[in-house]
Amino acid sequence: MDDFLRLSASTARFTHGAPRAFSFGDDGRLLWFLRSTGPTDPVDSLWVLDTATGAETLLADPRALWTGPGDLPGPLPLAERRLRERIRLVASGIGGYALSGDGRRAVFALYGRLYGVQANVSTASTRGPEEIPTAGPAVDPRPNADGSRTAYVSGEALHVAPGGRVSPADGARWGLAEFAAAEELGRSRGHWWSPDGVTLLAARVDESALPRRWFADPAHPELPGEDFAYPEAGGPNARVELWVLGPDGARTRLEWDAGTYPYVSDAGWEAADEILLTVQDRLQQTVLLLSADPATGRTRELSRTTHPHWVDPLLPGTPARLPDGRMLTAADTLGGTTRALAVDGVLLTGDGIQVRAMAGVHEGRLLIEAGQRDPAEQQVLLLDPTTGALTPLADGPGVHSVRAGSGNLLLTTADADGIRHTVRTVDGRELRPADLSQPLPYRVEPVLERVTEHAVPTALVLPRDHVPGTRLPVLMDSYGGPGMQDVCAEPRRWQHRQWWADQGFAVVTVDNRGTAYVSPAHTHAMYRGFSEVTLEDQVAALHALAARHPDLDLGRVGIRGWSYGGYLSAMAVLRRPDVFHAAAAGAAPTDFRYYDTAYTERYLGLPQENPEVYERDSLIPDAAALSRPLLLVTGLADDNVHPSHTLRLSQALTDAGRPHQLLALPGVTHMTPGGTREKVMALELEFFRRELGPQRPGPR
């Protein structure tokens, strides 16, 4: 690897040492966060910032807590490893934490052991972490309101410390989110304390009807295989129930029509006598916000959001009840031009603002993240819930986000100059948590353009030493799938693309129809079909950019991608070899009949009802048509896009006599941690240099 790739690998893509996982506590005085000691330190510790004084305090250092040989224990317990995979967490050390109701105590899991730590800067006392006795390797600890008790999961049962097991031994898993919720629905937790800290709301997950998937590490044949339940498209889902577990052993099940609405995308206590839960039908065309009585389990409908295609999940914070009792829901304006907010069914925002999240309430107004200009940017605004009037809080160039805490705000700005976190206190001061990460090597300002009749967002990155008039081979580098946005002003995502450009490529990124944050109509264009819209827009955008930028050599076009981007890359050379001349396809879901229920059925429907859609989007029937170089890459421990996807395509290509390359990575998951991505990039570079020819030809 070259110097840049080594630096990217050693810094976890420039994230080690950056503060993350912020939470306000103690009525906004404390800002909790995780951070390692520097750019090459992968081990995150727990810190707190006193917003009254600006002082930072280290509360828990994993290395100080571990007394065995080496810096840290060996592999993570299975449940914690899978939870980290679902939330895409690559840092080691303290992966996450949970705060007590008063925000002065945190609990966290560390390699199966539980710890609690108290921070009370208002009385100048901060105690070190104390280990919490558990029944076995523990995951996902949650303290109650006053921090006196901690709920956690061990051995698929829900426990309380002090106390003991609180869930029955009935063969189900208690207290954790099922695969579909954690991977696709945005719910990564499965138990919640009541406001009085006495009673628990817990998810009961029965996966007995699901098929099993297996892994075996061929590099270690002495180790046993590992299996897990997987909800495959068209097949059964996990059966999810919500139960109220009382301190005296009483159990009450929340009642709703789970046959019609099997997905629980959110849940929690609104008050001691009310639980709010959000449920969805299997195709996610109807979302209900329900109020539940914890004493009886009976529910009633508070709001209903429907869409003929699917209710887009990308509006966090909705549905919700406002402080005055009115219901806040997501809505689309007429024609699907804008993602909006509605109060009691009446639109509160309209054209010209794409709402992306409701982040809380601040000074009596709604705190929202939204796009008002180019989709690559995001602003933070205050929205009057009565008049709809907007007041900008952070609206400069770049991507802005916010977290609120009792009058204090944490504003995050990401632009070409880097990523900055600023605490804006209620009395007007500004504080910045220390960022110890590696400064970004490149200041990248991609050329952003909207092209084709669909106004598709695109980005072009050229070599820093590019001489106009010099023809460049093109490298398409896009994700292209639903729920994601590539063309964005967040600077980290352009570092690798600038490196690719400096190897002699014109790097093109396209957010085809179906991707996020342009408009509801743009997103819903992928309804009942991935392949046609994705490939059509990628090709049209490439040609439109080449017409504007004649240095793009359309006689030498490569394409690379991971996950859905890997699907796009393989599809490109299989179906449009006239446009794409070589492809590197990583972790490609080659046949969506074998991908998960919640994601796939949201867009394609049920395979039993739409077999032609699944057949059209499968790459397996295209294998015999391969006429261009194709490099397939898969992690053999990938539990999201199972390696069987890549291996099925490789087998079909072999059966058809079509030469290709296969790179199988033992022990590697979907996240490609530990420098794996950079090693693969180095191999991809050799591949594209060989297949696309010299990278630095002379002027035209």
C-alpha positions, 0 to 999 in steps of 0.5 A: 500500500502507498502512504495514503492507504496506510494512513487511512488504514491506521486511522480507521479512515480518519475517524480514530481520535474524533469525538462521537456518540454525544449525549447531554445529561444533568439538565444539559450541563454535561456533554458525554461522548466517546473518543480515543487518545489520538489518530492511530488509537482504536480504543474509545474511552468515555469522556464528559465535557462540563459546559459550565467550565469547558473542562473535559474529564476522562471517566472510563479508559478500557485499558485501565479496566482490563487487567489481563494480558495485552491491551484488551481481551480477545474477540468480542462476545457474539451478541456484542459483535453482532450488535456492533455490526448492525450499527456499523461500529468499527471502533474498539474499546467502549462501543456505546453507553446509556445514561440514567434519567438524570444524565449523571450516570452511564453504563456500558459493556466492555467485552461482556463485562458491565461497568457503571460510572458517575459524573456529578461535576456540580458537586465536584465529584467524579467516581471511577468505573465500578464493575456491575456483577452479571449472570454471564457475558452481557450486552446492551446495558440500560440504567433506570431513572436514578441509576440504581439498577441496570437492565442488560441481556445475557444468554438471550435473557433479560436481567437486572442488576441488582436483582436477576433474570426478569424474562421467562425461560420460554425459548425466545430471545428477550431484550434485543432487537431482531435482525430486521429492526436493527439492520433495516428499521432503525431500532437497535434496542429491545428494552426500556425502563419506565420513568419510575425505574421500576418496570421494564418494557421488553421485546420478545423475539421468536426466530424459530420459524426463520431459516438458518445461515452458516459461516465457517472460516476456511482459514481456521478449519479447526474452529466450529461454524457459526449460524444465525437466523435470517429473514429471507425475502418472501419467507417468515419474519421473527415474531416480535411481541412487546411485554411489560415486566413488573417488579413482582413478576407480573407480565402484560403483553401489549396488544395490537394487530401484529399479523397486519403490522409485524414490524416494530420500528420504535417504542418507549415510555411516554409517561408512567401510564403510557407507552408509545410504539410505532408499528408497520405493515410488512410492505411498510405502506402503513405506519401507525403510532399507537398509545398503549396502557402498560397496565392492561396492554390495550392500544389505541391509534394516534396517527396513521401515515400511508403511501402507495409505494412505501412510507420512507423511513428516513425522517427520524423523530416522526411520528411523535406527539408534540408537547401540546398534544398534537401529532407530528408526522411525515408527509409528502407534498403534492406530486412528491416534490418535497418531504414535509412535516404535518401537524394533526394531518395539516402540512406545516412545511411545504415546497422548497424545504426537504425535511430530513429529521426532527431533532427535538424541541428548542425554545418552544420551536421544533429543531429540524435538519433539512435541505433548502438548497442543493441536496448535497447540503443540510441546514439546521432550522427552528420551525414554529409548530403553529405558523410554520415560520423558519429560523436558521441556526446553521445554514452555511455551506456544508452539512449541519446537524444538531443535538439538543439538551435543556437549552444547550445545543451541539452543532456539527458542521461538515464541509471541505475544511473538515468536521467541527463540533460546537456546543452553543450554551444557553447563555451564548458561549461556544465550546468545542470538544477536542478532536484528536483525529488525523487531519484530512489529507485532502481538501476536496471540492468536487464539481457538483452538477445536476444532470439529465431530465431527472436532475440527478445529482453528480460529483466529479473529482479530478487529479489535483495535477490535472492539465486540461486537455488531458484525457482521463479514464473514468472510474464510476464510484457510486452506491446507487441504492435506496436509503443512501446519499453519496453526493454530499458535502461531508468531507471524509467520503471524498478522501478515497475518491481524491486518492483514486483521482490522483492515480489518474482517473476522473472519478464520477459519483451519481445519486441515481433515482431511488437514492435519498434526500433529493425528493420523495418522487426521486426516492420512490422511482425505485418502486418495484424494480432496482436494476432498470432505474439504477443503470439507466440513470448511471449511464445517462449521467455519465454521458451528460457529464462527458458532454460537459467535460471532454477530458472524460474518456468514454472509451475507458470506463471502470466502475467499482462499488460495495454492497448495493454499489457492488450490485451496480458494478457487476450489473454494469459490465453484465448488461452494458458492456458497451459503456463499462469496460471493467468492474470491481464488485464487492459484497454484491447482493446478486439475487434479492430473493436471498436478501432480507425481508424488510429491505427487499420487500419495501421496494420490490414487494413479495417475491411470491406476488412479483416474481418477474421483478425479482427475476429482472433484478437478479444478476445470475441469469446474466452470467453468460453475457459477461464480456468484460473483466470482472473482479468479485470481492466478498467477506466470508464473515459477512452476515448482511450480504452473505458470501453466498451471493457472490459465490452464486454469481461466480458459480454461474459465470464458471458454468457459463465459461466466463472468466472472472476473478474472485477475491474471498476475504476470510474473517471479513464482515460487511464493514471491512474493518482493520485496513481491509478496505485499503488492501482491497483498494490497492488490489483494485488499482492494479486491476483497473490499471491492467484492464483500462490501460495507461493512466497518464496518456498525452493530451488529445 
